[in-house]
Amino acid sequence: MKKIFDYIKSVRSEWFKIVWPSRDVVVRTTIMILVFSGLAALFFFIVDSILNALVGWIF
């Protein structure tokens, strides 16, 4: 039983060490993720279109 209480105490102490990001950081990070995801989607679309054209030209 002592181990359970020690575990709960350690979890509680670690919980208070968490540093949550500010709203500004979350918004900037989200925008960066959306931009880079869009760029990756555009890149793969272009590569797919080129490969599709090459395969269509070969066959």
All heavy atoms as TSV, in Angstrom:
chain	resi	resn	atom	element	x	y	z
A	1	MET	N	N	0.828	-1.195	0.000
A	1	MET	CA	C	0.000	0.000	0.000
A	1	MET	C	C	0.873	1.259	0.000
A	1	MET	O	O	0.495	2.257	-0.583
A	1	MET	CB	C	-0.907	-0.052	1.242
A	1	MET	CG	C	-2.049	0.881	1.176
A	1	MET	SD	S	-3.183	0.325	-0.092
A	1	MET	CE	C	-4.515	1.381	0.190
A	2	LYS	N	N	2.020	1.181	0.660
A	2	LYS	CA	C	2.923	2.328	0.717
A	2	LYS	C	C	3.431	2.683	-0.678
A	2	LYS	O	O	3.575	3.862	-1.013
A	2	LYS	CB	C	4.080	2.029	1.656
A	2	LYS	CG	C	5.024	3.203	1.832
A	2	LYS	CD	C	6.138	2.847	2.785
A	2	LYS	CE	C	7.099	3.956	3.054
A	2	LYS	NZ	N	7.517	4.760	1.967
A	3	LYS	N	N	3.679	1.665	-1.498
A	3	LYS	CA	C	4.164	1.924	-2.858
A	3	LYS	C	C	3.131	2.698	-3.677
A	3	LYS	O	O	3.487	3.568	-4.462
A	3	LYS	CB	C	4.501	0.613	-3.568
A	3	LYS	CG	C	5.761	-0.040	-3.077
A	3	LYS	CD	C	6.079	-1.265	-3.900
A	3	LYS	CE	C	7.377	-1.880	-3.454
A	3	LYS	NZ	N	7.731	-3.037	-4.278
A	4	ILE	N	N	1.881	2.391	-3.480
A	4	ILE	CA	C	0.812	3.091	-4.207
A	4	ILE	C	C	0.779	4.557	-3.799
A	4	ILE	O	O	0.699	5.447	-4.654
A	4	ILE	CB	C	-0.559	2.409	-3.963
A	4	ILE	CG1	C	-0.552	1.008	-4.570
A	4	ILE	CG2	C	-1.694	3.250	-4.539
A	4	ILE	CD1	C	-1.774	0.185	-4.247
A	5	PHE	N	N	0.861	4.824	-2.497
A	5	PHE	CA	C	0.851	6.208	-2.040
A	5	PHE	C	C	2.095	6.964	-2.502
A	5	PHE	O	O	2.022	8.135	-2.863
A	5	PHE	CB	C	0.721	6.272	-0.512
A	5	PHE	CG	C	-0.662	5.944	-0.016
A	5	PHE	CD1	C	-0.846	4.958	0.943
A	5	PHE	CD2	C	-1.772	6.616	-0.500
A	5	PHE	CE1	C	-2.111	4.646	1.400
A	5	PHE	CE2	C	-3.036	6.318	-0.051
A	5	PHE	CZ	C	-3.209	5.320	0.903
A	6	ASP	N	N	3.244	6.299	-2.502
A	6	ASP	CA	C	4.466	6.936	-3.012
A	6	ASP	C	C	4.325	7.266	-4.490
A	6	ASP	O	O	4.758	8.327	-4.953
A	6	ASP	CB	C	5.674	6.025	-2.788
A	6	ASP	CG	C	6.077	5.944	-1.329
A	6	ASP	OD1	O	5.683	6.847	-0.560
A	6	ASP	OD2	O	6.794	4.982	-0.975
A	7	TYR	N	N	3.730	6.351	-5.241
A	7	TYR	CA	C	3.523	6.587	-6.667
A	7	TYR	C	C	2.601	7.790	-6.886
A	7	TYR	O	O	2.879	8.665	-7.709
A	7	TYR	CB	C	2.936	5.340	-7.326
A	7	TYR	CG	C	2.583	5.538	-8.769
A	7	TYR	CD1	C	3.556	5.601	-9.750
A	7	TYR	CD2	C	1.255	5.689	-9.161
A	7	TYR	CE1	C	3.234	5.799	-11.076
A	7	TYR	CE2	C	0.922	5.889	-10.479
A	7	TYR	CZ	C	1.912	5.931	-11.437
A	7	TYR	OH	O	1.573	6.128	-12.747
A	8	ILE	N	N	1.515	7.842	-6.158
A	8	ILE	CA	C	0.565	8.955	-6.292
A	8	ILE	C	C	1.230	10.274	-5.906
A	8	ILE	O	O	1.046	11.290	-6.585
A	8	ILE	CB	C	-0.701	8.687	-5.451
A	8	ILE	CG1	C	-1.490	7.523	-6.057
A	8	ILE	CG2	C	-1.577	9.931	-5.363
A	8	ILE	CD1	C	-2.643	7.036	-5.226
A	9	LYS	N	N	2.049	10.275	-4.859
A	9	LYS	CA	C	2.766	11.488	-4.465
A	9	LYS	C	C	3.735	11.930	-5.556
A	9	LYS	O	O	3.846	13.121	-5.852
A	9	LYS	CB	C	3.509	11.257	-3.157
A	9	LYS	CG	C	2.608	11.310	-1.939
A	9	LYS	CD	C	3.339	10.939	-0.672
A	9	LYS	CE	C	4.473	11.875	-0.373
A	9	LYS	NZ	N	5.141	11.587	0.910
A	10	SER	N	N	4.436	10.975	-6.168
A	10	SER	CA	C	5.395	11.346	-7.212
A	10	SER	C	C	4.671	11.856	-8.456
A	10	SER	O	O	5.138	12.797	-9.103
A	10	SER	CB	C	6.308	10.170	-7.556
A	10	SER	OG	O	5.595	9.141	-8.191
A	11	VAL	N	N	3.541	11.253	-8.795
A	11	VAL	CA	C	2.760	11.742	-9.937
A	11	VAL	C	C	2.267	13.153	-9.665
A	11	VAL	O	O	2.339	14.028	-10.544
A	11	VAL	CB	C	1.577	10.790	-10.234
A	11	VAL	CG1	C	0.602	11.431	-11.210
A	11	VAL	CG2	C	2.078	9.467	-10.771
A	12	ARG	N	N	1.794	13.389	-8.477
A	12	ARG	CA	C	1.309	14.726	-8.117
A	12	ARG	C	C	2.434	15.766	-8.181
A	12	ARG	O	O	2.239	16.867	-8.694
A	12	ARG	CB	C	0.690	14.676	-6.731
A	12	ARG	CG	C	0.116	15.981	-6.262
A	12	ARG	CD	C	-0.513	15.803	-4.892
A	12	ARG	NE	N	-0.739	17.050	-4.241
A	12	ARG	CZ	C	-1.857	17.761	-4.335
A	12	ARG	NH1	N	-2.836	17.320	-5.083
A	12	ARG	NH2	N	-1.980	18.895	-3.686
A	13	SER	N	N	3.611	15.415	-7.684
A	13	SER	CA	C	4.719	16.375	-7.718
A	13	SER	C	C	5.164	16.638	-9.150
A	13	SER	O	O	5.518	17.762	-9.502
A	13	SER	CB	C	5.881	15.878	-6.874
A	13	SER	OG	O	6.478	14.742	-7.449
A	14	GLU	N	N	5.163	15.623	-10.006
A	14	GLU	CA	C	5.529	15.826	-11.410
A	14	GLU	C	C	4.471	16.664	-12.141
A	14	GLU	O	O	4.786	17.427	-13.040
A	14	GLU	CB	C	5.707	14.486	-12.121
A	14	GLU	CG	C	6.931	13.724	-11.688
A	14	GLU	CD	C	8.221	14.447	-12.007
A	14	GLU	OE1	O	8.320	15.077	-13.086
A	14	GLU	OE2	O	9.136	14.384	-11.161
A	15	TRP	N	N	3.214	16.494	-11.764
A	15	TRP	CA	C	2.125	17.230	-12.407
A	15	TRP	C	C	2.312	18.740	-12.249
A	15	TRP	O	O	2.054	19.502	-13.168
A	15	TRP	CB	C	0.788	16.806	-11.796
A	15	TRP	CG	C	-0.378	17.576	-12.342
A	15	TRP	CD1	C	-0.992	18.648	-11.793
A	15	TRP	CD2	C	-1.053	17.341	-13.579
A	15	TRP	NE1	N	-2.009	19.098	-12.588
A	15	TRP	CE2	C	-2.073	18.312	-13.698
A	15	TRP	CE3	C	-0.891	16.405	-14.589
A	15	TRP	CZ2	C	-2.914	18.359	-14.788
A	15	TRP	CZ3	C	-1.750	16.466	-15.681
A	15	TRP	CH2	C	-2.737	17.439	-15.764
A	16	PHE	N	N	2.807	19.148	-11.090
A	16	PHE	CA	C	2.986	20.584	-10.846
A	16	PHE	C	C	4.219	21.146	-11.546
A	16	PHE	O	O	4.410	22.353	-11.602
A	16	PHE	CB	C	3.034	20.872	-9.350
A	16	PHE	CG	C	1.695	20.707	-8.684
A	16	PHE	CD1	C	1.473	19.666	-7.801
A	16	PHE	CD2	C	0.657	21.582	-8.965
A	16	PHE	CE1	C	0.236	19.505	-7.200
A	16	PHE	CE2	C	-0.581	21.439	-8.371
A	16	PHE	CZ	C	-0.791	20.393	-7.485
A	17	LYS	N	N	5.070	20.292	-12.100
A	17	LYS	CA	C	6.242	20.739	-12.842
A	17	LYS	C	C	5.931	21.023	-14.308
A	17	LYS	O	O	6.780	21.547	-15.026
A	17	LYS	CB	C	7.348	19.690	-12.770
A	17	LYS	CG	C	7.915	19.500	-11.388
A	17	LYS	CD	C	8.984	18.420	-11.402
A	17	LYS	CE	C	9.497	18.122	-10.023
A	17	LYS	NZ	N	10.495	17.028	-10.051
A	18	ILE	N	N	4.740	20.661	-14.754
A	18	ILE	CA	C	4.373	20.837	-16.158
A	18	ILE	C	C	4.284	22.329	-16.475
A	18	ILE	O	O	3.665	23.111	-15.747
A	18	ILE	CB	C	3.024	20.157	-16.477
A	18	ILE	CG1	C	3.135	18.664	-16.290
A	18	ILE	CG2	C	2.560	20.496	-17.888
A	18	ILE	CD1	C	1.819	17.920	-16.425
A	19	VAL	N	N	4.895	22.719	-17.597
A	19	VAL	CA	C	4.822	24.102	-18.064
A	19	VAL	C	C	3.975	24.100	-19.333
A	19	VAL	O	O	4.375	23.548	-20.361
A	19	VAL	CB	C	6.232	24.668	-18.363
A	19	VAL	CG1	C	6.134	26.089	-18.898
A	19	VAL	CG2	C	7.088	24.611	-17.119
A	20	TRP	N	N	2.798	24.660	-19.239
A	20	TRP	CA	C	1.889	24.671	-20.375
A	20	TRP	C	C	2.238	25.830	-21.301
A	20	TRP	O	O	2.587	26.917	-20.852
A	20	TRP	CB	C	0.442	24.821	-19.888
A	20	TRP	CG	C	0.025	23.660	-19.044
A	20	TRP	CD1	C	-0.013	23.616	-17.691
A	20	TRP	CD2	C	-0.368	22.364	-19.505
A	20	TRP	NE1	N	-0.422	22.385	-17.282
A	20	TRP	CE2	C	-0.656	21.595	-18.353
A	20	TRP	CE3	C	-0.513	21.795	-20.761
A	20	TRP	CZ2	C	-1.066	20.273	-18.446
A	20	TRP	CZ3	C	-0.927	20.467	-20.842
A	20	TRP	CH2	C	-1.204	19.727	-19.706
A	21	PRO	N	N	2.144	25.618	-22.631
A	21	PRO	CA	C	2.463	26.700	-23.572
A	21	PRO	C	C	1.401	27.797	-23.525
A	21	PRO	O	O	0.236	27.538	-23.214
A	21	PRO	CB	C	2.477	26.009	-24.926
A	21	PRO	CG	C	1.607	24.807	-24.755
A	21	PRO	CD	C	1.754	24.388	-23.324
A	22	SER	N	N	1.830	28.995	-23.872
A	22	SER	CA	C	0.886	30.104	-23.901
A	22	SER	C	C	0.017	30.008	-25.151
A	22	SER	O	O	0.311	29.251	-26.088
A	22	SER	CB	C	1.635	31.436	-23.892
A	22	SER	OG	O	2.352	31.582	-25.099
A	23	ARG	N	N	-1.040	30.769	-25.175
A	23	ARG	CA	C	-1.952	30.757	-26.319
A	23	ARG	C	C	-1.229	31.190	-27.593
A	23	ARG	O	O	-1.443	30.621	-28.659
A	23	ARG	CB	C	-3.142	31.677	-26.040
A	23	ARG	CG	C	-4.158	31.708	-27.144
A	23	ARG	CD	C	-5.326	32.628	-26.776
A	23	ARG	NE	N	-6.239	32.779	-27.862
A	23	ARG	CZ	C	-7.320	32.036	-28.049
A	23	ARG	NH1	N	-7.591	31.070	-27.190
A	23	ARG	NH2	N	-8.108	32.240	-29.068
A	24	ASP	N	N	-0.347	32.183	-27.476
A	24	ASP	CA	C	0.398	32.682	-28.621
A	24	ASP	C	C	1.280	31.588	-29.224
A	24	ASP	O	O	1.344	31.427	-30.444
A	24	ASP	CB	C	1.245	33.884	-28.200
A	24	ASP	CG	C	1.964	34.517	-29.366
A	24	ASP	OD1	O	1.320	34.747	-30.407
A	24	ASP	OD2	O	3.183	34.769	-29.232
A	25	VAL	N	N	1.941	30.833	-28.391
A	25	VAL	CA	C	2.805	29.747	-28.866
A	25	VAL	C	C	1.974	28.675	-29.561
A	25	VAL	O	O	2.360	28.154	-30.615
A	25	VAL	CB	C	3.608	29.144	-27.692
A	25	VAL	CG1	C	4.332	27.882	-28.111
A	25	VAL	CG2	C	4.580	30.161	-27.139
A	26	VAL	N	N	0.827	28.341	-29.001
A	26	VAL	CA	C	-0.031	27.319	-29.598
A	26	VAL	C	C	-0.537	27.774	-30.964
A	26	VAL	O	O	-0.533	26.998	-31.923
A	26	VAL	CB	C	-1.213	26.988	-28.659
A	26	VAL	CG1	C	-2.213	26.082	-29.340
A	26	VAL	CG2	C	-0.712	26.350	-27.382
A	27	VAL	N	N	-0.937	29.034	-31.078
A	27	VAL	CA	C	-1.441	29.552	-32.350
A	27	VAL	C	C	-0.329	29.557	-33.398
A	27	VAL	O	O	-0.530	29.100	-34.532
A	27	VAL	CB	C	-2.033	30.970	-32.158
A	27	VAL	CG1	C	-2.309	31.631	-33.494
A	27	VAL	CG2	C	-3.303	30.899	-31.329
A	28	ARG	N	N	0.865	30.041	-33.039
A	28	ARG	CA	C	1.977	30.076	-34.002
A	28	ARG	C	C	2.383	28.673	-34.444
A	28	ARG	O	O	2.634	28.432	-35.621
A	28	ARG	CB	C	3.175	30.794	-33.403
A	28	ARG	CG	C	3.047	32.311	-33.474
A	28	ARG	CD	C	4.332	32.998	-33.099
A	28	ARG	NE	N	4.490	32.887	-31.638
A	28	ARG	CZ	C	5.639	32.713	-31.027
A	28	ARG	NH1	N	6.751	32.636	-31.705
A	28	ARG	NH2	N	5.703	32.631	-29.713
A	29	THR	N	N	2.435	27.746	-33.505
A	29	THR	CA	C	2.811	26.375	-33.831
A	29	THR	C	C	1.764	25.726	-34.740
A	29	THR	O	O	2.111	25.027	-35.698
A	29	THR	CB	C	2.972	25.550	-32.545
A	29	THR	OG1	O	3.891	26.212	-31.676
A	29	THR	CG2	C	3.479	24.161	-32.853
A	30	THR	N	N	0.497	25.969	-34.463
A	30	THR	CA	C	-0.567	25.415	-35.295
A	30	THR	C	C	-0.492	25.964	-36.712
A	30	THR	O	O	-0.636	25.215	-37.689
A	30	THR	CB	C	-1.942	25.735	-34.678
A	30	THR	OG1	O	-1.986	25.217	-33.345
A	30	THR	CG2	C	-3.060	25.142	-35.496
A	31	ILE	N	N	-0.249	27.251	-36.847
A	31	ILE	CA	C	-0.131	27.854	-38.182
A	31	ILE	C	C	1.059	27.255	-38.921
A	31	ILE	O	O	0.962	26.929	-40.112
A	31	ILE	CB	C	-0.028	29.389	-38.068
A	31	ILE	CG1	C	-1.361	29.964	-37.602
A	31	ILE	CG2	C	0.395	30.006	-39.388
A	31	ILE	CD1	C	-1.330	31.438	-37.250
A	32	MET	N	N	2.188	27.078	-38.231
A	32	MET	CA	C	3.361	26.489	-38.871
A	32	MET	C	C	3.076	25.068	-39.343
A	32	MET	O	O	3.465	24.679	-40.447
A	32	MET	CB	C	4.551	26.486	-37.912
A	32	MET	CG	C	5.184	27.840	-37.728
A	32	MET	SD	S	6.533	27.932	-36.517
A	32	MET	CE	C	7.264	26.356	-36.523
A	33	ILE	N	N	2.385	24.292	-38.534
A	33	ILE	CA	C	2.049	22.924	-38.915
A	33	ILE	C	C	1.149	22.911	-40.139
A	33	ILE	O	O	1.343	22.119	-41.071
A	33	ILE	CB	C	1.395	22.181	-37.737
A	33	ILE	CG1	C	2.435	21.923	-36.657
A	33	ILE	CG2	C	0.748	20.883	-38.188
A	33	ILE	CD1	C	1.868	21.405	-35.362
A	34	LEU	N	N	0.157	23.791	-40.174
A	34	LEU	CA	C	-0.745	23.848	-41.322
A	34	LEU	C	C	-0.013	24.269	-42.599
A	34	LEU	O	O	-0.240	23.702	-43.675
A	34	LEU	CB	C	-1.904	24.800	-41.032
A	34	LEU	CG	C	-2.897	24.325	-39.972
A	34	LEU	CD1	C	-3.904	25.428	-39.668
A	34	LEU	CD2	C	-3.597	23.062	-40.413
A	35	VAL	N	N	0.888	25.248	-42.483
A	35	VAL	CA	C	1.642	25.711	-43.652
A	35	VAL	C	C	2.540	24.598	-44.183
A	35	VAL	O	O	2.552	24.305	-45.380
A	35	VAL	CB	C	2.457	26.978	-43.307
A	35	VAL	CG1	C	3.486	27.280	-44.384
A	35	VAL	CG2	C	1.528	28.164	-43.112
A	36	PHE	N	N	3.302	23.959	-43.295
A	36	PHE	CA	C	4.207	22.908	-43.742
A	36	PHE	C	C	3.457	21.682	-44.242
A	36	PHE	O	O	3.923	21.001	-45.169
A	36	PHE	CB	C	5.198	22.536	-42.648
A	36	PHE	CG	C	6.290	23.557	-42.492
A	36	PHE	CD1	C	6.377	24.318	-41.348
A	36	PHE	CD2	C	7.211	23.772	-43.499
A	36	PHE	CE1	C	7.373	25.269	-41.199
A	36	PHE	CE2	C	8.217	24.723	-43.367
A	36	PHE	CZ	C	8.295	25.470	-42.218
A	37	SER	N	N	2.293	21.390	-43.686
A	37	SER	CA	C	1.480	20.288	-44.199
A	37	SER	C	C	0.983	20.611	-45.601
A	37	SER	O	O	0.960	19.745	-46.482
A	37	SER	CB	C	0.292	20.021	-43.279
A	37	SER	OG	O	0.725	19.590	-42.018
A	38	GLY	N	N	0.586	21.861	-45.816
A	38	GLY	CA	C	0.158	22.282	-47.150
A	38	GLY	C	C	1.294	22.222	-48.155
A	38	GLY	O	O	1.105	21.780	-49.300
A	39	LEU	N	N	2.489	22.649	-47.746
A	39	LEU	CA	C	3.644	22.569	-48.632
A	39	LEU	C	C	3.998	21.120	-48.959
A	39	LEU	O	O	4.334	20.802	-50.109
A	39	LEU	CB	C	4.845	23.279	-48.003
A	39	LEU	CG	C	4.752	24.799	-47.924
A	39	LEU	CD1	C	5.925	25.354	-47.119
A	39	LEU	CD2	C	4.703	25.411	-49.310
A	40	ALA	N	N	3.935	20.243	-47.980
A	40	ALA	CA	C	4.205	18.825	-48.218
A	40	ALA	C	C	3.163	18.237	-49.164
A	40	ALA	O	O	3.501	17.468	-50.075
A	40	ALA	CB	C	4.226	18.052	-46.900
A	41	ALA	N	N	1.895	18.593	-48.981
A	41	ALA	CA	C	0.837	18.101	-49.868
A	41	ALA	C	C	1.066	18.596	-51.291
A	41	ALA	O	O	0.903	17.833	-52.256
A	41	ALA	CB	C	-0.529	18.547	-49.355
A	42	LEU	N	N	1.452	19.854	-51.445
A	42	LEU	CA	C	1.733	20.406	-52.769
A	42	LEU	C	C	2.918	19.692	-53.415
A	42	LEU	O	O	2.873	19.336	-54.598
A	42	LEU	CB	C	2.008	21.907	-52.661
A	42	LEU	CG	C	2.294	22.646	-53.963
A	42	LEU	CD1	C	1.082	22.594	-54.884
A	42	LEU	CD2	C	2.688	24.081	-53.670
A	43	PHE	N	N	3.981	19.457	-52.647
A	43	PHE	CA	C	5.154	18.757	-53.159
A	43	PHE	C	C	4.774	17.358	-53.654
A	43	PHE	O	O	5.139	16.958	-54.758
A	43	PHE	CB	C	6.221	18.658	-52.068
A	43	PHE	CG	C	7.365	17.761	-52.432
A	43	PHE	CD1	C	8.341	18.181	-53.325
A	43	PHE	CD2	C	7.465	16.490	-51.875
A	43	PHE	CE1	C	9.393	17.353	-53.670
A	43	PHE	CE2	C	8.517	15.659	-52.200
A	43	PHE	CZ	C	9.486	16.087	-53.102
A	44	PHE	N	N	4.050	16.601	-52.836
A	44	PHE	CA	C	3.682	15.245	-53.232
A	44	PHE	C	C	2.702	15.247	-54.409
A	44	PHE	O	O	2.728	14.337	-55.242
A	44	PHE	CB	C	3.113	14.466	-52.052
A	44	PHE	CG	C	4.169	14.070	-51.059
A	44	PHE	CD1	C	4.111	14.521	-49.753
A	44	PHE	CD2	C	5.230	13.266	-51.430
A	44	PHE	CE1	C	5.084	14.167	-48.843
A	44	PHE	CE2	C	6.216	12.904	-50.534
A	44	PHE	CZ	C	6.140	13.352	-49.234
A	45	PHE	N	N	1.850	16.248	-54.503
A	45	PHE	CA	C	0.956	16.358	-55.654
A	45	PHE	C	C	1.758	16.576	-56.938
A	45	PHE	O	O	1.487	15.951	-57.964
A	45	PHE	CB	C	-0.033	17.509	-55.446
A	45	PHE	CG	C	-0.891	17.779	-56.651
A	45	PHE	CD1	C	-1.929	16.936	-56.978
A	45	PHE	CD2	C	-0.639	18.881	-57.453
A	45	PHE	CE1	C	-2.717	17.174	-58.096
A	45	PHE	CE2	C	-1.407	19.131	-58.572
A	45	PHE	CZ	C	-2.460	18.276	-58.893
A	46	ILE	N	N	2.756	17.447	-56.869
A	46	ILE	CA	C	3.586	17.725	-58.051
A	46	ILE	C	C	4.381	16.480	-58.445
A	46	ILE	O	O	4.428	16.108	-59.623
A	46	ILE	CB	C	4.505	18.929	-57.786
A	46	ILE	CG1	C	3.671	20.206	-57.698
A	46	ILE	CG2	C	5.562	19.064	-58.872
A	46	ILE	CD1	C	4.431	21.419	-57.206
A	47	VAL	N	N	5.000	15.822	-57.476
A	47	VAL	CA	C	5.760	14.604	-57.776
A	47	VAL	C	C	4.847	13.535	-58.346
A	47	VAL	O	O	5.193	12.861	-59.323
A	47	VAL	CB	C	6.495	14.102	-56.507
A	47	VAL	CG1	C	7.084	12.714	-56.723
A	47	VAL	CG2	C	7.578	15.075	-56.097
A	48	ASP	N	N	3.671	13.359	-57.781
A	48	ASP	CA	C	2.719	12.370	-58.272
A	48	ASP	C	C	2.278	12.702	-59.694
A	48	ASP	O	O	2.159	11.806	-60.537
A	48	ASP	CB	C	1.517	12.289	-57.339
A	48	ASP	CG	C	0.531	11.217	-57.761
A	48	ASP	OD1	O	0.969	10.058	-57.923
A	48	ASP	OD2	O	-0.662	11.544	-57.907
A	49	SER	N	N	2.042	13.965	-59.984
A	49	SER	CA	C	1.627	14.365	-61.328
A	49	SER	C	C	2.734	14.090	-62.353
A	49	SER	O	O	2.468	13.601	-63.454
A	49	SER	CB	C	1.266	15.850	-61.359
A	49	SER	OG	O	0.169	16.098	-60.521
A	50	ILE	N	N	3.975	14.385	-61.959
A	50	ILE	CA	C	5.105	14.136	-62.865
A	50	ILE	C	C	5.259	12.641	-63.117
A	50	ILE	O	O	5.411	12.198	-64.265
A	50	ILE	CB	C	6.396	14.753	-62.290
A	50	ILE	CG1	C	6.309	16.277	-62.329
A	50	ILE	CG2	C	7.625	14.264	-63.056
A	50	ILE	CD1	C	7.420	16.973	-61.566
A	51	LEU	N	N	5.214	11.845	-62.054
A	51	LEU	CA	C	5.350	10.398	-62.220
A	51	LEU	C	C	4.186	9.833	-63.026
A	51	LEU	O	O	4.379	8.920	-63.855
A	51	LEU	CB	C	5.464	9.717	-60.859
A	51	LEU	CG	C	6.748	9.978	-60.096
A	51	LEU	CD1	C	6.671	9.352	-58.697
A	51	LEU	CD2	C	7.955	9.468	-60.854
A	52	ASN	N	N	2.995	10.337	-62.814
A	52	ASN	CA	C	1.823	9.883	-63.575
A	52	ASN	C	C	1.996	10.207	-65.045
A	52	ASN	O	O	1.677	9.384	-65.925
A	52	ASN	CB	C	0.555	10.525	-63.010
A	52	ASN	CG	C	-0.688	9.895	-63.568
A	52	ASN	OD1	O	-0.677	8.790	-64.068
A	52	ASN	ND2	N	-1.794	10.638	-63.496
A	53	ALA	N	N	2.508	11.386	-65.364
A	53	ALA	CA	C	2.738	11.764	-66.752
A	53	ALA	C	C	3.815	10.877	-67.387
A	53	ALA	O	O	3.688	10.463	-68.543
A	53	ALA	CB	C	3.129	13.241	-66.840
A	54	LEU	N	N	4.872	10.590	-66.640
A	54	LEU	CA	C	5.937	9.730	-67.167
A	54	LEU	C	C	5.449	8.318	-67.438
A	54	LEU	O	O	5.752	7.723	-68.475
A	54	LEU	CB	C	7.119	9.680	-66.180
A	54	LEU	CG	C	7.990	10.925	-66.116
A	54	LEU	CD1	C	9.014	10.794	-64.991
A	54	LEU	CD2	C	8.703	11.157	-67.433
A	55	VAL	N	N	4.685	7.766	-66.510
A	55	VAL	CA	C	4.139	6.425	-66.717
A	55	VAL	C	C	3.155	6.424	-67.878
A	55	VAL	O	O	3.149	5.488	-68.692
A	55	VAL	CB	C	3.485	5.911	-65.419
A	55	VAL	CG1	C	2.695	4.630	-65.656
A	55	VAL	CG2	C	4.531	5.685	-64.337
A	56	GLY	N	N	2.353	7.460	-68.006
A	56	GLY	CA	C	1.418	7.559	-69.116
A	56	GLY	C	C	2.150	7.688	-70.457
A	56	GLY	O	O	1.711	7.155	-71.478
A	57	TRP	N	N	3.266	8.365	-70.433
A	57	TRP	CA	C	4.055	8.539	-71.669
A	57	TRP	C	C	4.742	7.221	-72.057
A	57	TRP	O	O	4.841	6.890	-73.223
A	57	TRP	CB	C	5.086	9.636	-71.448
A	57	TRP	CG	C	5.956	9.907	-72.637
A	57	TRP	CD1	C	5.581	10.473	-73.804
A	57	TRP	CD2	C	7.352	9.630	-72.749
A	57	TRP	NE1	N	6.644	10.550	-74.659
A	57	TRP	CE2	C	7.748	10.041	-74.025
A	57	TRP	CE3	C	8.275	9.056	-71.888
A	57	TRP	CZ2	C	9.054	9.902	-74.474
A	57	TRP	CZ3	C	9.571	8.929	-72.330
A	57	TRP	CH2	C	9.951	9.351	-73.607
A	58	ILE	N	N	5.219	6.462	-71.037
A	58	ILE	CA	C	5.923	5.208	-71.312
A	58	ILE	C	C	4.946	4.149	-71.798
A	58	ILE	O	O	5.225	3.417	-72.741
A	58	ILE	CB	C	6.672	4.717	-70.049
A	58	ILE	CG1	C	7.822	5.666	-69.741
A	58	ILE	CG2	C	7.179	3.295	-70.214
A	58	ILE	CD1	C	8.500	5.400	-68.419
A	59	PHE	N	N	3.808	4.044	-71.165
A	59	PHE	CA	C	2.834	3.004	-71.556
A	59	PHE	C	C	1.795	3.646	-72.413
A	59	PHE	O	O	0.770	3.501	-72.626
A	59	PHE	CB	C	2.240	2.338	-70.313
A	59	PHE	CG	C	3.275	1.603	-69.513
A	59	PHE	CD1	C	3.711	2.098	-68.299
A	59	PHE	CD2	C	3.819	0.424	-69.967
A	59	PHE	CE1	C	4.657	1.421	-67.537
A	59	PHE	CE2	C	4.768	-0.273	-69.218
A	59	PHE	CZ	C	5.172	0.232	-68.002
